[in-house]
């Protein structure tokens, strides 16, 4: 889908979104730690590219937490010509339909064939500025269970430790201490598609997801289908298995972090003149 339907004309209200989320079983699988965090926040940003997952989390969050002052955040990397501009217009239209503030910015001097890391860097610079100027307590993203599998496979190919394999986490800190909340990490993309279709909400398709120069696209198009095929043949739910593995690795990583903090604290207490942390 490439155009935002007129949400107000379609009669979309919070109750209807809540009912759809309940009937589809989406609410039962939202991460509890994210729900707890959102209950304590007053002003929150929501990263919205205009894609399926970010539109889904936008609708869900807007309906379930009406007391939060939401700010939709969209960064136009300007690497797909008119399509990028249409994405930005789509997000602004969506925000207006739900009477929600939107902050949209564009990379003024985009680099040809910019890497995923460079695009992420520019996007996070935009987030940091928005968090500072708007006083946002956190940023919600639409990462889902299929993203967990993709990230796990990608990082396994690159060779990382327990910290890298436990990403993305439901509640984490990013560059500059920014807090990111990911309520949908236990929910597959197909369920989010059903959620939007039930509501009659459209979304944008990012054609850059087809470009083979990005490792994530290769993993998504070639490795992921084969992984699911093999796990299904073995009678196992590969998506659920890796999601549970990520959860276990997060617990291990947090235990290591705790042990390091305890060791440093003990060292400071026993020899305060021998240890200095900048």
C-alpha positions in Angstrom: 0.0 0.0 0.0 1.3 3.4 -0.8 -1.2 5.9 0.4 -2.6 6.7 3.9 -6.3 6.3 4.0 -8.3 9.0 5.6 -8.4 7.7 9.1 -11.1 10.0 10.4 -13.4 9.2 7.5 -12.9 5.5 8.2 -14.0 6.1 11.8 -10.8 4.9 13.5 -11.0 5.5 17.2 -9.1 4.2 20.2 -11.8 1.7 21.1 -11.8 0.2 17.6 -8.0 -0.2 17.7 -8.1 -1.7 21.2 -10.8 -4.2 20.0 -8.7 -5.3 17.0 -5.6 -5.8 19.1 -7.6 -7.8 21.6 -9.4 -10.0 19.1 -6.1 -10.8 17.2 -4.3 -11.7 20.4 -1.8 -8.9 19.9 -2.2 -7.4 23.4 -1.4 -10.7 25.1 2.0 -10.7 23.4 3.2 -7.1 24.0 6.3 -7.0 26.2 5.2 -6.5 29.8 8.4 -4.5 30.6 7.5 -2.0 27.9 3.9 -1.6 29.2 5.3 -0.9 32.7 7.7 1.7 31.3 5.0 3.5 29.2 2.7 3.8 32.3 5.3 6.0 33.9 6.1 8.3 30.9 4.3 11.5 29.9 6.1 12.5 26.7 7.2 9.8 24.2 8.5 9.8 20.7 7.5 7.2 18.1 9.9 6.4 15.3 7.7 6.0 12.2 9.1 5.3 8.7 5.7 4.8 7.3 6.3 1.1 6.9 4.0 -1.7 8.2 5.6 -2.2 11.6 5.9 1.5 12.5 2.3 2.3 11.5 1.1 -0.7 13.5 3.0 0.4 16.7 1.8 4.0 16.1 -1.9 2.9 16.0 -1.5 0.6 19.0 0.4 3.1 21.2 -2.0 6.0 20.3 -5.0 3.9 21.3 -3.7 2.3 24.4 -1.9 5.2 26.0 -4.0 8.3 25.3 -2.6 10.3 28.3 0.9 10.2 26.8 1.9 13.2 24.7 3.1 11.4 21.5 5.5 12.9 19.0 5.9 11.1 15.7 9.5 11.1 14.5 10.4 10.6 10.8 13.8 11.1 9.2 14.0 11.3 5.4 17.4 9.8 4.4 16.7 11.3 0.9 18.2 8.2 -0.8 15.2 7.1 -2.8 14.2 10.3 -4.7 10.5 11.1 -4.7 9.7 7.9 -2.8 11.4 9.2 0.3 9.4 12.5 0.1 6.2 10.5 -0.3 7.1 8.5 2.8 7.5 11.8 4.8 4.2 13.1 3.4 2.5 9.9 4.3 3.7 10.0 8.0 2.6 13.7 8.3 -0.8 12.9 6.9 -1.1 10.0 9.4 -0.1 12.1 12.3 -2.6 14.9 11.3 -5.4 12.3 11.1 -4.8 11.2 14.6 -4.1 14.8 15.8 -0.6 13.9 16.9 2.5 16.1 16.7 5.1 15.1 14.0 8.7 16.1 13.7 10.1 15.4 10.2 13.6 16.2 9.0 15.6 15.4 5.8 19.2 14.7 5.1 20.2 17.9 3.2 23.3 16.4 1.5 22.7 12.6 1.2 25.7 10.4 0.3 25.5 8.2 -2.7 25.4 4.5 -1.7 25.5 5.4 2.0 26.0 2.3 4.2 23.5 1.0 6.7 25.7 2.3 9.5 25.9 5.8 8.0 22.1 5.9 7.6 21.6 4.8 11.2 24.1 7.4 12.4 22.1 10.2 10.7 18.8 8.9 11.9 20.1 8.7 15.5 21.4 12.3 15.3 17.9 13.3 14.4 16.5 11.3 17.3 18.9 12.9 19.8 17.9 16.4 18.7 14.2 15.6 19.0 14.6 14.0 22.4 16.5 17.1 23.6 14.2 19.7 22.1 10.9 17.9 22.9 11.8 16.5 26.3 11.0 12.9 25.3 11.3 10.2 27.9 11.8 7.5 25.4 11.3 6.5 21.8 9.0 3.6 20.8 9.9 1.6 17.7 8.0 -1.1 15.8 10.7 -3.9 15.9 9.1 -7.3 15.9 9.9 -11.0 16.2 11.1 -11.3 12.6 13.6 -8.4 13.3 14.9 -10.4 16.3 15.6 -13.4 14.0 17.2 -11.2 11.3 19.4 -9.4 13.8 20.5 -12.7 15.5 21.5 -14.2 12.1 23.2 -11.1 10.9 25.3 -10.7 14.1 26.1 -14.4 14.1 27.6 -14.0 10.7 29.6 -11.1 11.8 30.8 -12.7 15.0 29.7 -10.9 18.2 29.4 -11.7 21.9 26.4 -12.2 24.2 25.7 -8.4 24.3 25.3 -8.2 20.5 23.2 -11.4 20.2 20.8 -10.2 22.9 19.8 -7.2 20.7 17.3 -5.7 20.2 16.1 -5.5 23.7 12.6 -4.5 24.8 13.9 -1.6 26.9 17.4 -0.3 26.1 19.7 2.7 26.0 21.1 4.0 22.7 23.6 6.7 21.8 23.6 9.6 24.2 21.6 7.6 26.7 18.4 7.7 24.6 15.9 5.2 25.8 14.2 2.9 23.3 11.1 0.8 23.9 10.1 -2.1 21.6 6.7 -3.5 22.6 6.4 -5.9 19.6 9.5 -8.1 19.9 7.4 -11.2 20.6 5.0 -10.6 17.7 5.5 -11.7 14.1 5.2 -9.3 11.2 2.2 -11.3 9.7 0.1 -10.5 12.8 0.9 -6.8 12.5 -0.2 -7.0 8.9 -3.5 -8.5 9.9 -3.9 -5.8 12.6 -3.5 -3.0 10.0 -5.8 -4.7 7.5 -8.4 -5.2 10.1 -8.3 -1.5 10.8 -8.1 -0.5 7.1 -4.8 1.3 7.6 -2.3 1.6 4.8 1.5 1.7 4.9 4.4 2.5 2.7 6.7 -0.1 1.1 10.4 0.7 1.2 12.0 -0.3 -2.2 15.5 -0.1 -0.6 14.6 -3.3 1.2 15.2 -5.1 -2.1 18.8 -3.8 -2.5 21.4 -6.6 -2.2 24.2 -4.3 -1.0 22.6 -4.3 2.5 23.4 -7.4 4.5 20.0 -7.3 6.3 18.2 -7.5 2.9 20.2 -10.6 1.9 19.5 -12.2 5.3 15.8 -11.3 4.9 15.3 -12.5 1.3 17.6 -15.5 1.2 18.7 -16.8 4.6 15.5 -16.2 6.7 13.2 -18.2 4.4 15.6 -21.1 4.4 15.9 -20.9 8.2 12.1 -21.0 8.7 11.9 -23.9 6.1 14.4 -26.0 8.0 13.0 -25.3 11.4 9.5 -26.1 10.2 10.7 -29.4 8.7 12.1 -30.2 12.1 8.8 -29.5 13.7 10.1 -26.4 15.5 9.0 -22.8 15.5 12.3 -21.1 14.5 11.0 -17.6 15.2 9.9 -18.5 18.7 13.1 -20.4 19.4 15.4 -17.5 18.5 13.2 -15.0 20.4 13.5 -17.2 23.5 17.2 -17.5 22.9 17.5 -13.7 22.7 15.7 -13.4 26.0 18.0 -15.9 27.6 21.1 -14.1 26.2 19.7 -10.8 27.6 19.5 -12.3 31.1 23.1 -13.5 30.7 24.3 -10.1 29.5 22.5 -8.4 32.4 24.2 -10.8 34.9 27.6 -10.0 33.4 26.8 -6.2 33.6 25.7 -6.7 37.3 28.9 -8.6 38.2 31.1 -6.0 36.6 29.4 -3.2 38.5 29.7 -5.1 41.7 33.4 -5.8 41.1 34.0 -2.1 40.4 32.1 -1.0 43.4 34.0 -3.4 45.6 37.3 -2.1 44.2 36.3 1.5 44.9 35.4 0.7 48.5 38.5 -1.3 49.2 41.1 0.9 47.4 39.5 4.3 46.5 42.8 5.8 45.6 43.7 3.0 43.2 40.8 3.1 40.8 39.6 6.0 38.7 36.8 5.9 36.2 36.4 8.8 33.7 
